[in-house]
Each structure stands twice: as C-alpha cells, then as structure tokens.
Amino acid sequence: MAVNKQPIAKKCRSFDVSPAVMGYGNKKSNRNPGGNRRKKVSEYGAQLKEKQKVKFVYGVQEKQFRHYFEKASNMKGITGETMLRLLEQRLDNVVYRLGLAKTRRMARQVVVHGHIRVNGAKVNIPSYQLKVGDVVTLRPRSAESELFKGLREGTGVITPKWLTFDAQNLTGKVEALPAREDIDLQVSENMIVEYYSR
C-alpha cells in the first residue's frame, strides 16, 4: 500500500485548496509565496491540475483513481459527478465526514487499524464502498478509548445531509447518495473527464 507523505500545506497552496478542506484548520505555509504560479497554463496543464487536486484531497493513487473514472464512465449519469460520488462513498471519507477522524489521512488509519464496523461487521479497507442504508459504528472497545472518548459530546463537524450521526451511540448512517451540491470541493470535474478522454 502506497503511503502519501507529501507536505499538506505546500500541496494545498499549489492546488489552491483551503487546508480546512483537508481537515487542517490552522495550517499555513508562507514559504515562497506565488513561487509556482505560471503566467500561462496550457489546457492540458489545467486538466492535469484538476485531476491531481482530487487525487490529493481524497488520498488515492493514480491506478485507483483511474479505476474510479472507468467505473463512473460505465454507470448512468454524468461521468464527473458520478466519479466524485464514488469517492465520497469511500469508507475512509465517510468516517471523516461523520467527524470520527479529524482528517482523511487519520480516517484511513482508523479504518485500517480495525476501529470501524459497517452493519456490525469489521471492515478495514479504506476504499470500501458504502451504500444507502449502511450503518457505520465504532468497535465497542474503541469507543471507550481516549481517541474517541470526547465524541459523545458531539464532533463539532457539520454532517452532510446525505449522512446522519448519532453522537450518543457513535453511529452514522448513509441516508442517501451524495449529490454534487453536497460535495464542498471546488473542482471542475468535466476537466478530469476531458483529461482521460484524450
């Protein structure tokens, strides 16, 4: 499994992404401001940047990302929106959206370490695709640990409308498929489709 060790603040600056989108509220980098801004970017360069931005935010590698694109292109609907929906339905992303982890990287680790149950069964695969009606909970022993103890007072995270979260039982549920307006990432997904359709 490939591990992404790229510096968060630097990558956020290069992709014009707020660190808050990544779960880092106060992370900043003032080193070399405007250093990698070119006056003119080709169409290919703009498409590549959009693709790299989405890969960076969701923490997926190229092979996996290409798989999501191909899967989305074979499904009904708009390919770009379908691809973003598939990425949102990943287990590690849902754990992050529910507030069970502060960042997607932390959510990935929480899943891999076996803290998460889906419909009562242990799932330790971050890319596991959740469906409508799936219930995500913490392992009972994990719920008592220091890492998750404060979650019963509330996560302080605004849960998207396609998810519900019960803080007392530390239980989340997928109520519906995410719509495009539910995805807060500022990205032109049609440029990604154009990139792969060359």
N, C-alpha and C positions, 0 to 999 in steps of 0.2 A: 504494500500500500504506500503510495507516494505521500509525503508529508510536505505541506506548503510552509516554508519558513521565511517567506518574503516579509519585509517590514511593512506593517499595516499603514502607518501614516504616509509614508512615501508613495505607496501604491494608490492610496486614496487621493492624494494630490495629483498624481499623474492621470487618473481616470476621472477627475472632477467629481468624486463621490464623497459625501459627508461621512466622517468617521462614525457618526451616530447611526448610519445605516448598517454599519458593521457591528454595532453594539458598544463602540468605544466613544463615550460621551465627551471626554475632555482630552482626547489625544490630538496633538498638533505637531507639525514639523515646519520650521521656518528655514530650514537649510536649502540654500539655492532656490529662492522663490522665482518662479517663472523660468527656471533653467531648461526645462524640456518642452517649452512651448515653441512650436514652429509657426512661422507666419502662414504657410500654406500647407494643408494636408490633402493628400490625394483621396479620391473616392474609396480606393482600396484601403488606405490607411484609416479612414473614418470607420469603415465597416469592421476592420480588424480590431480597432479600439473598443467598439461596442461589444464585440464578442469576448474580448479579454476582460472587459469590465464585468460582464455577467458571470464568467468563469470565476473571477476573483471574489465577487460578492458571495456566491453560493459555495465556493471552495471545491470545485470539481476540476478534474484534469481534462485534457483535450479529448482523449478517447471516449471518456464517459459523456462529455458534453456533446460530441458528435453523435453518440448513440441517442441522446435525448432529442436532438434535431431530427434524426432519421425516424424515430418513433413518432414524433409530433407530425412530421410530414405525411405519415401513413394514416393519421387519425383525421376525423372530420373537424372542420373549423379552420380558423386562421392559424397557420403554422407557428408564427412567432408567439402568439398568445398561448397556444397550446403548450409550447415548449416551456414558457415561463410558469404555466400552471403545473406542469410535471415537476419542475424544480421546486416550486412551493410545497408540493405534496411529499417531498422527501422527509423522512422521519427526523433527521437532524434539524432541518429548517422548522418543522412543526414544534419540536422541543424548544427551539429558540423563540419562536413566535408566542408560545404559551408562557414564556418567562421562566422556564425551568433551567435555563442557562443564560448567561449574560451575553455571550457571543455565539456565532455559528461554530467557531472552532471548539469552543467549550462544549457546545451541544453535541458535536461529533464525538468528543471524548467521553461524555456522559453516556452516549448510546453504546460506544464500543466497550466500555467498562461494565456493561450489563445492568445499568440502573433503571432501564426503561422496560415497561411491559406494554404490549399492544394487544388489546382484547384479552388480557390476562396471561398472555404467553410472552416469554422473554424474546426480545428482538435486539440483536447487537450489530445490525447492519445499517449504517447511516443513510444509505441510499434507498432503504425500504420505502416503497410507495404506499402511502396511506389512501384509503378510500372513504367515501361518505359513510358515516356511522361508526368508524373505528374509534376506539377509546384508548387514550394514552395515559398511563399512570406510572408512578414511581414504584419500584420494588419496595415492599413494606420496610425492610431493614434500611434501605437507603433513605426513606422518608424521615427517619429518626436521626440521620447523620447531620453534622454541623453544616455541611454544604447546602442542605435543603431545608434546614430547620426553620428559617425565617420566612419561608414561602407561605406558611399558613396565614400570616397576617396580610397576604397579598403580594403580588410580584412587582407592582408598580408599573407593569407593562400593559399597554393598551392592546388587548387581544383583537385581532382582525375579526370581522363579522362572520367569516366562514368557520371560525373556531369558537368553542366555549370553554371556559376554565372554571372549575370548582376549587377554590383555594383551600377549603376545609378538608376535602378529600384528596387534594393534589391530583385532580383528574381533569384531563382535557378531552374534548370530543370534536371530531370533524363533522360539522353540521351540513356543509355544502362544499362544492368545488370552488376554489378561489376565482373570482372574476378579475379582469385586467385592472379595474379601478382599486381593487384590494391590494395590489402589489405596489408598494411605495417606491420601488426602484425606478429612477429616471433613466430610461434606456429606450432606444429606437430598435425594437426587436425586428422590424422589417429589414434593417440593415444587416442583421445577422443572417436572415434568410437569404438576402442577396449575396452575402459573402459565400455561403455554402452552395448557392445555386450557380456560381460562376462556371 
